[in-house]
Protein backbone atom coordinates (compact mmCIF):
# COMPACT_ATOMS: atom_id res chain seq x y z
CA UNK A 1 0.00 0.00 0.00
CA UNK A 2 2.91 2.33 0.75
CA UNK A 3 4.29 1.70 -2.74
CA UNK A 4 0.87 2.43 -4.25
CA UNK A 5 0.62 5.70 -2.31
CA UNK A 6 4.05 6.81 -3.53
CA UNK A 7 3.09 5.77 -7.06
CA UNK A 8 -0.13 7.82 -7.17
CA UNK A 9 0.74 10.87 -5.11
CA UNK A 10 1.70 12.97 -8.16
CA UNK A 11 -1.03 14.58 -10.25
CA UNK A 12 0.98 14.01 -13.43
CA UNK A 13 1.24 10.29 -12.67
CA UNK A 14 -2.52 10.10 -12.13
CA UNK A 15 -3.07 11.70 -15.54
CA UNK A 16 -0.59 9.23 -17.09
CA UNK A 17 -2.48 6.33 -15.50
CA UNK A 18 -5.74 7.65 -16.93
CA UNK A 19 -4.36 8.13 -20.45
CA UNK A 20 -2.60 4.76 -20.50
CA UNK A 21 -5.75 3.12 -19.17
CA UNK A 22 -7.83 4.69 -21.94
CA UNK A 23 -5.40 3.46 -24.60
CA UNK A 24 -5.41 -0.06 -23.15
CA UNK A 25 -9.21 -0.02 -22.88
CA UNK A 26 -9.48 1.08 -26.52
CA UNK A 27 -7.12 -1.70 -27.55
CA UNK A 28 -9.07 -4.38 -25.68
CA UNK A 29 -12.56 -3.17 -26.60
CA UNK A 30 -11.84 -1.89 -30.12
CA UNK A 31 -14.46 -4.10 -31.84
CA UNK A 32 -17.12 -2.89 -29.40
CA UNK A 33 -16.16 0.80 -29.50
CA UNK A 34 -15.62 1.06 -33.23
CA UNK A 35 -18.66 2.51 -35.05
CA UNK A 36 -17.39 1.32 -38.46
CA UNK A 37 -15.26 -1.40 -39.97
CA UNK A 38 -11.73 0.10 -40.01
CA UNK A 39 -10.77 -1.41 -43.38
CA UNK A 40 -13.99 -0.97 -45.38
CA UNK A 41 -13.43 1.40 -48.32
CA UNK A 42 -16.23 3.88 -49.11
CA UNK A 43 -14.88 6.13 -51.85
CA UNK A 44 -18.09 8.19 -51.93
CA UNK A 45 -17.24 9.45 -48.41
CA UNK A 46 -13.51 10.06 -48.81
CA UNK A 47 -11.85 12.99 -46.98
CA UNK A 48 -15.00 13.94 -45.08
CA UNK A 49 -14.55 16.51 -42.28
CA UNK A 50 -15.48 15.65 -38.67
CA UNK A 51 -19.21 15.24 -38.23
CA UNK A 52 -21.79 13.43 -36.13
CA UNK A 53 -21.48 10.44 -38.46
CA UNK A 54 -17.68 10.39 -38.48
CA UNK A 55 -16.36 12.03 -35.32
CA UNK A 56 -12.84 12.58 -36.73
CA UNK A 57 -13.75 12.48 -40.40
CA UNK A 58 -12.66 9.96 -43.03
CA UNK A 59 -9.41 9.28 -44.87
CA UNK A 60 -8.63 9.25 -48.59
CA UNK A 61 -10.43 5.91 -48.99
CA UNK A 62 -13.51 6.88 -47.01
CA UNK A 63 -12.53 4.86 -43.94
CA UNK A 64 -13.59 6.18 -40.53
CA UNK A 65 -10.59 7.74 -38.76
CA UNK A 66 -11.85 7.11 -35.21
CA UNK A 67 -12.43 3.43 -35.94
CA UNK A 68 -8.97 3.08 -37.44
CA UNK A 69 -7.35 4.86 -34.49
CA UNK A 70 -8.77 2.55 -31.84
CA UNK A 71 -8.11 -0.57 -33.91
CA UNK A 72 -4.56 0.71 -34.44
CA UNK A 73 -4.24 0.88 -30.64
CA UNK A 74 -4.98 -2.86 -30.55
CA UNK A 75 -2.30 -3.51 -33.20
CA UNK A 76 0.32 -1.35 -31.46
CA UNK A 77 -0.39 -2.48 -27.90
CA UNK A 78 -0.64 -6.14 -28.92
CA UNK A 79 2.63 -6.11 -30.84
CA UNK A 80 4.49 -4.24 -28.08
CA UNK A 81 3.14 -6.65 -25.45
CA UNK A 82 4.43 -9.60 -27.47
CA UNK A 83 7.80 -7.89 -27.95
CA UNK A 84 8.24 -7.03 -24.26
CA UNK A 85 7.19 -10.54 -23.16
CA UNK A 86 9.64 -12.25 -25.52
CA UNK A 87 12.48 -9.91 -24.59
CA UNK A 88 11.89 -10.42 -20.86
CA UNK A 89 11.82 -14.22 -21.18
CA UNK A 90 14.92 -14.40 -23.39
CA UNK A 91 16.85 -11.67 -21.56
CA UNK A 92 15.99 -13.07 -18.14
CA UNK A 93 16.96 -16.63 -19.06
CA UNK A 94 20.32 -15.64 -20.59
CA UNK A 95 21.16 -12.98 -17.99
CA UNK A 96 20.24 -15.14 -14.99
CA UNK A 97 22.09 -18.20 -16.28
CA UNK A 98 25.14 -16.18 -17.28
CA UNK A 99 25.39 -14.24 -14.03
CA UNK A 100 24.88 -17.22 -11.75
CA UNK A 101 27.01 -19.70 -13.71
CA UNK A 102 29.99 -17.37 -14.24
CA UNK A 103 33.26 -18.54 -15.76
CA UNK A 104 33.57 -19.41 -19.43
CA UNK A 105 29.82 -19.69 -19.93
CA UNK A 106 29.38 -16.13 -18.68
CA UNK A 107 32.20 -14.86 -20.91
CA UNK A 108 30.79 -16.61 -24.00
CA UNK A 109 27.23 -15.37 -23.49
CA UNK A 110 28.39 -11.80 -22.86
CA UNK A 111 30.51 -11.81 -26.04
CA UNK A 112 27.39 -12.86 -27.96
CA UNK A 113 25.51 -9.98 -26.32
CA UNK A 114 28.30 -7.59 -27.31
CA UNK A 115 27.80 -8.53 -30.97
CA UNK A 116 24.14 -7.41 -30.80
CA UNK A 117 24.95 -4.28 -28.78
CA UNK A 118 27.51 -2.99 -31.29
CA UNK A 119 24.89 -1.96 -33.86
CA UNK A 120 22.16 0.71 -33.47
CA UNK A 121 18.95 -1.17 -32.70
CA UNK A 122 16.80 0.47 -35.38
CA UNK A 123 19.37 -0.11 -38.13
CA UNK A 124 19.86 -3.72 -37.04
CA UNK A 125 16.08 -4.22 -36.97
CA UNK A 126 15.83 -2.93 -40.55
CA UNK A 127 18.62 -5.31 -41.58
CA UNK A 128 16.88 -8.28 -39.98
CA UNK A 129 13.56 -7.38 -41.60
CA UNK A 130 15.39 -7.24 -44.92
CA UNK A 131 16.41 -10.86 -44.31
CA UNK A 132 13.15 -12.10 -42.76
CA UNK A 133 10.74 -10.08 -44.90
CA UNK A 134 8.16 -7.46 -44.03
CA UNK A 135 5.12 -7.99 -41.83
CA UNK A 136 4.15 -7.55 -38.19
CA UNK A 137 5.42 -10.99 -37.11
CA UNK A 138 8.86 -10.34 -38.57
CA UNK A 139 8.91 -6.88 -36.99
CA UNK A 140 8.29 -8.46 -33.58
CA UNK A 141 11.07 -11.01 -34.17
CA UNK A 142 13.50 -8.33 -35.39
CA UNK A 143 12.89 -5.99 -32.43
CA UNK A 144 13.22 -8.88 -29.95
CA UNK A 145 16.54 -9.93 -31.50
CA UNK A 146 17.88 -6.38 -31.37
CA UNK A 147 16.94 -5.70 -27.72
CA UNK A 148 17.29 -8.96 -25.76
CA UNK A 149 21.05 -8.53 -25.31
CA UNK A 150 20.62 -5.21 -23.48
CA UNK A 151 18.20 -6.81 -21.03
CA UNK A 152 20.43 -9.88 -20.62
CA UNK A 153 23.41 -7.73 -19.67
CA UNK A 154 21.40 -5.69 -17.19
CA UNK A 155 19.90 -8.79 -15.59
CA UNK A 156 23.35 -10.36 -15.36
CA UNK A 157 24.51 -7.29 -13.46
CA UNK A 158 21.59 -7.61 -11.03
CA UNK A 159 22.36 -11.31 -10.49
CA UNK A 160 26.06 -10.63 -9.90
CA UNK A 161 25.18 -8.04 -7.26
CA UNK A 162 22.89 -10.52 -5.49
CA UNK A 163 24.57 -13.90 -5.67
CA UNK A 164 27.28 -13.06 -3.12
CA UNK A 165 24.89 -11.65 -0.54
CA UNK A 166 25.12 -13.25 2.91
CA UNK A 167 21.68 -14.87 2.79
CA UNK A 168 22.42 -16.50 -0.57
CA UNK A 169 25.82 -17.73 0.63
CA UNK A 170 24.08 -19.15 3.71
CA UNK A 171 21.59 -20.95 1.46
CA UNK A 172 24.46 -22.48 -0.51
CA UNK A 173 26.20 -23.64 2.65
CA UNK A 174 22.94 -25.20 3.82
CA UNK A 175 22.88 -27.27 0.63
CA UNK A 176 19.92 -25.56 -1.02
CA UNK A 177 19.72 -26.53 -4.73
CA UNK A 178 20.86 -23.84 -7.14
CA UNK A 179 17.53 -23.75 -8.94
CA UNK A 180 15.70 -23.15 -5.66
CA UNK A 181 18.15 -20.38 -4.70
CA UNK A 182 17.56 -18.64 -8.02
CA UNK A 183 13.77 -18.94 -7.81
CA UNK A 184 13.44 -17.91 -4.16
CA UNK A 185 16.20 -15.35 -3.67
CA UNK A 186 17.22 -13.94 -7.06
CA UNK A 187 14.11 -13.92 -9.24
CA UNK A 188 11.89 -11.69 -6.98
CA UNK A 189 14.25 -8.66 -6.69
CA UNK A 190 15.35 -8.96 -10.32
CA UNK A 191 11.72 -9.21 -11.46
CA UNK A 192 10.87 -5.94 -9.66
CA UNK A 193 13.64 -4.20 -11.61
CA UNK A 194 12.43 -5.80 -14.84
CA UNK A 195 8.92 -4.40 -14.38
CA UNK A 196 10.35 -0.88 -14.20
CA UNK A 197 12.59 -1.43 -17.25
CA UNK A 198 9.75 -2.94 -19.27
CA UNK A 199 7.37 -0.08 -18.44
CA UNK A 200 9.98 2.49 -19.44
CA UNK A 201 10.66 0.58 -22.67
CA UNK A 202 7.05 0.29 -23.86
CA UNK A 203 7.16 3.71 -25.49
CA UNK A 204 10.51 2.94 -27.10
CA UNK A 205 9.20 -0.30 -28.61
CA UNK A 206 6.04 1.42 -29.82
CA UNK A 207 8.13 4.01 -31.66
CA UNK A 208 10.08 1.17 -33.29
CA UNK A 209 6.90 -0.55 -34.50
CA UNK A 210 5.37 2.70 -35.77
CA UNK A 211 8.63 3.81 -37.40
CA UNK A 212 9.11 0.54 -39.25
CA UNK A 213 5.45 0.53 -40.34
CA UNK A 214 5.81 4.12 -41.55
CA UNK A 215 8.71 2.99 -43.73
CA UNK A 216 6.60 0.16 -45.14
CA UNK A 217 8.58 -2.57 -43.34
CA UNK A 218 6.09 -3.42 -40.61
CA UNK A 219 2.32 -3.58 -40.64
CA UNK A 220 0.97 -3.61 -44.18
CA UNK A 221 -2.11 -1.68 -45.33
CA UNK A 222 -5.05 -1.89 -44.95
CA UNK A 223 -4.39 -3.10 -41.38
CA UNK A 224 -4.85 -0.04 -39.12
CA UNK A 225 -1.64 1.03 -37.38
CA UNK A 226 -0.55 4.53 -36.36
CA UNK A 227 2.65 4.51 -38.43
CA UNK A 228 0.76 3.23 -41.46
CA UNK A 229 -1.89 5.95 -41.00
CA UNK A 230 0.79 8.66 -40.92
CA UNK A 231 2.40 7.26 -44.05
CA UNK A 232 -0.97 7.15 -45.86
CA UNK A 233 -1.69 10.77 -44.89
CA UNK A 234 1.58 12.34 -46.09
CA UNK A 235 0.14 13.49 -49.42
CA UNK A 236 -2.70 15.28 -47.61
CA UNK A 237 -0.49 17.15 -45.13
CA UNK A 238 -1.63 20.62 -46.25
CA UNK A 239 -5.21 19.87 -47.23
CA UNK A 240 -6.17 17.53 -44.36
CA UNK A 241 -3.50 17.85 -41.63
CA UNK A 242 -5.76 16.05 -39.14
CA UNK A 243 -5.05 12.76 -40.93
CA UNK A 244 -1.45 13.01 -39.66
CA UNK A 245 -2.17 14.82 -36.39
CA UNK A 246 -4.56 12.20 -34.97
CA UNK A 247 -2.27 9.13 -35.19
CA UNK A 248 0.75 11.26 -34.29
CA UNK A 249 -1.05 12.51 -31.20
CA UNK A 250 -1.96 8.96 -30.23
CA UNK A 251 1.68 7.89 -30.47
CA UNK A 252 2.79 10.93 -28.44
CA UNK A 253 0.19 10.43 -25.69
CA UNK A 254 0.82 6.68 -25.40
CA UNK A 255 4.61 6.96 -25.30
CA UNK A 256 4.50 9.86 -22.84
CA UNK A 257 2.03 8.06 -20.56
CA UNK A 258 4.09 4.89 -20.26
CA UNK A 259 7.32 6.84 -19.80
CA UNK A 260 5.76 8.76 -16.92
CA UNK A 261 4.42 5.53 -15.43
CA UNK A 262 7.85 3.94 -15.68
CA UNK A 263 9.45 6.90 -13.90
CA UNK A 264 6.80 6.84 -11.18
CA UNK A 265 7.13 3.08 -10.71
CA UNK A 266 10.91 3.34 -10.42
CA UNK A 267 10.56 6.06 -7.77
CA UNK A 268 7.90 4.11 -5.88
CA UNK A 269 10.02 0.95 -5.73
CA UNK A 270 13.12 2.88 -4.65
CA UNK A 271 13.21 2.80 -0.83
CA UNK A 272 15.35 5.95 -0.74
CA UNK A 273 12.68 8.07 -2.42
CA UNK A 274 10.68 8.32 0.76
CA UNK A 275 13.71 9.85 2.48
CA UNK A 276 14.24 12.41 -0.28
CA UNK A 277 10.67 13.66 -0.36
HUTAUR-V616321 format. One record per residue. N is the residue number from 0. SS is DSSP state (helix for helix, strand for strand, loop for the rest). PSI is psi in whole degrees, -180 to 180 (* if undefined). OMEGA is omega in degrees with one decimal (999 if undefined). Layout:
BEGIN
n: (N/N)
ss: (SS/SS)
psi: (PSI/PSI)
omega: (OMEGA/OMEGA)
END
This chain:
BEGIN
n: (0/1/2/3/4/5/6/7/8/9/10/11/12/13/14/15/16/17/18/19/20/21/22/23/24/25/26/27/28/29/30/31/32/33/34/35/36/37/38/39/40/41/42/43/44/45/46/47/48/49/50/51/52/53/54/55/56/57/58/59/60/61/62/63/64/65/66/67/68/69/70/71/72/73/74/75/76/77/78/79/80/81/82/83/84/85/86/87/88/89/90/91/92/93/94/95/96/97/98/99/100/101/102/103/104/105/106/107/108/109/110/111/112/113/114/115/116/117/118/119/120/121/122/123/124/125/126/127/128/129/130/131/132/133/134/135/136/137/138/139/140/141/142/143/144/145/146/147/148/149/150/151/152/153/154/155/156/157/158/159/160/161/162/163/164/165/166/167/168/169/170/171/172/173/174/175/176/177/178/179/180/181/182/183/184/185/186/187/188/189/190/191/192/193/194/195/196/197/198/199/200/201/202/203/204/205/206/207/208/209/210/211/212/213/214/215/216/217/218/219/220/221/222/223/224/225/226/227/228/229/230/231/232/233/234/235/236/237/238/239/240/241/242/243/244/245/246/247/248/249/250/251/252/253/254/255/256/257/258/259/260/261/262/263/264/265/266/267/268/269/270/271/272/273/274/275/276)
ss: (loop/helix/helix/helix/helix/helix/helix/helix/loop/loop/helix/helix/helix/helix/helix/helix/helix/helix/helix/helix/helix/helix/helix/helix/helix/helix/helix/helix/loop/helix/helix/helix/helix/loop/loop/loop/loop/loop/loop/loop/loop/loop/helix/helix/helix/loop/loop/loop/loop/loop/loop/loop/loop/loop/loop/loop/loop/strand/loop/loop/loop/loop/loop/strand/helix/helix/helix/helix/helix/helix/helix/helix/helix/helix/helix/helix/helix/helix/helix/helix/helix/helix/helix/helix/helix/helix/helix/helix/helix/helix/helix/helix/helix/helix/helix/helix/helix/helix/helix/helix/helix/loop/helix/helix/helix/helix/helix/helix/helix/helix/helix/helix/helix/helix/helix/helix/helix/helix/loop/loop/helix/helix/helix/helix/helix/helix/helix/helix/helix/helix/helix/helix/loop/loop/loop/helix/helix/helix/helix/helix/helix/helix/helix/helix/helix/helix/helix/helix/helix/helix/helix/helix/helix/helix/helix/helix/helix/helix/helix/helix/helix/helix/loop/loop/loop/helix/helix/helix/helix/helix/helix/helix/helix/loop/loop/loop/loop/helix/helix/helix/helix/helix/helix/helix/helix/helix/helix/helix/helix/helix/helix/helix/helix/helix/helix/helix/helix/helix/helix/helix/helix/helix/helix/helix/helix/helix/helix/helix/helix/helix/helix/helix/helix/helix/loop/loop/loop/loop/loop/loop/loop/loop/loop/loop/loop/helix/helix/helix/helix/helix/helix/helix/loop/helix/helix/helix/loop/loop/loop/loop/loop/helix/helix/helix/helix/helix/helix/helix/helix/helix/helix/helix/helix/helix/helix/helix/helix/helix/helix/helix/helix/helix/helix/helix/helix/helix/helix/helix/helix/loop/loop/loop/helix/helix/helix/helix/loop)
psi: (-36/-39/-43/-40/-44/-32/-36/8/-18/138/-39/-37/-37/-42/-42/-41/-45/-47/-44/-38/-39/-41/-45/-40/-41/-39/-42/-42/22/-46/-29/-34/-22/122/-19/163/126/-13/0/125/128/86/-26/-17/24/145/40/142/167/139/-179/-26/-42/102/-35/11/-169/163/-166/-11/10/14/143/124/-44/-44/-41/-35/-46/-30/-32/-32/-41/-43/-48/-49/-42/-45/-40/-38/-44/-41/-50/-43/-46/-41/-43/-44/-50/-47/-40/-44/-48/-46/-43/-49/-43/-47/-37/-34/-44/-169/-145/-34/-45/-46/-43/-47/-38/-32/-36/-41/-40/-35/-43/-28/-14/-38/145/135/-41/-41/-42/-38/-42/-40/-45/-38/-35/-32/-45/-30/162/170/154/-41/-44/-31/-44/-46/-44/-43/-38/-46/-25/-9/-17/-35/-36/-43/-42/-41/-41/-45/-39/-42/-41/-44/-42/-35/-18/-33/-16/13/155/-42/-29/-39/-38/-39/-37/-46/-35/-5/17/132/147/-41/-42/-39/-45/-46/-41/-36/-19/-42/-48/-51/-35/-39/-38/-41/-36/-37/-43/-48/-42/-41/-42/-26/-8/-48/-41/-45/-37/-38/-37/-49/-47/-40/-44/-36/-38/-37/-2/15/-11/-118/135/141/150/11/127/127/144/-41/-40/-41/-39/-42/-42/-30/0/-41/-11/24/-42/-26/-37/70/-23/-28/-30/-37/-44/-55/-34/-40/-38/-42/-46/-49/-43/-47/-45/-42/-48/-31/-43/-39/-40/-43/-44/-40/-40/-44/-38/-33/-6/113/-18/-13/-34/-29/-28/-24/*)
omega: (178.7/176.7/179.6/178.4/178.1/-178.0/-171.9/-173.4/-179.7/178.7/-179.1/178.1/177.9/177.3/179.1/176.0/-178.8/-178.1/178.5/177.8/178.4/178.3/179.1/178.4/177.8/-180.0/-177.4/-173.1/-177.1/180.0/-179.8/-176.2/-174.6/179.2/-178.6/172.0/-173.7/-177.6/179.9/-179.1/176.7/-173.2/179.4/-178.4/-176.4/176.5/176.1/176.9/177.3/-179.0/177.9/177.8/178.7/-170.6/179.6/-179.7/179.8/-179.8/-174.9/176.8/177.9/-180.0/-177.2/-176.2/-178.6/179.4/180.0/-179.9/-176.3/173.8/175.3/175.7/178.1/179.8/-176.7/-178.5/179.6/-179.4/179.4/176.6/177.9/-179.9/-178.4/-179.0/-179.3/179.3/-179.5/-178.9/-177.6/-179.4/-179.6/-178.9/-178.3/-177.3/-179.4/-178.2/-178.8/-177.4/-176.2/-178.8/-179.7/175.4/-176.3/178.5/178.2/-178.8/-179.2/-178.3/179.4/175.3/175.6/177.0/-179.0/178.6/-179.5/-177.0/-178.4/-172.1/172.1/-172.0/-176.4/178.9/178.7/177.5/177.6/178.5/-179.4/177.8/175.3/178.3/-174.8/-174.2/-178.0/-179.6/-175.1/-179.7/179.6/175.0/178.0/-179.6/-177.5/-179.0/176.6/-177.7/-179.0/-176.4/-175.4/-175.0/178.9/177.7/-179.2/-179.8/178.0/-179.4/175.5/178.1/177.0/-177.7/179.4/179.9/-176.8/-166.4/177.4/174.7/-175.1/-176.6/177.0/175.7/178.2/178.1/177.3/-179.7/-179.6/177.6/178.8/178.8/-177.4/-179.2/179.9/177.3/-178.7/-176.6/-173.7/-169.3/-176.5/-177.2/-176.2/179.8/178.5/-179.6/178.0/177.4/-179.5/179.5/178.3/-179.3/-178.7/179.4/178.7/-174.8/-179.0/179.3/179.5/179.4/179.8/176.7/176.6/-178.7/-179.3/179.9/179.2/177.1/177.4/-179.9/179.7/-178.0/-175.3/179.4/-178.7/174.1/7.3/179.6/-178.9/175.6/-171.6/177.7/177.2/-179.5/177.7/179.2/179.5/-173.1/-175.6/-176.1/-179.9/-175.2/-175.2/-178.3/178.9/-176.4/179.9/-179.7/176.8/-175.7/-175.4/178.4/177.0/177.6/177.9/177.0/-178.8/-176.9/-178.2/180.0/179.7/-178.1/-178.1/174.5/178.0/177.6/177.8/177.3/-179.2/179.5/177.2/179.0/-177.7/-179.4/177.8/-177.0/-179.4/-176.9/178.9/179.3/-176.2/-172.9/999)
END
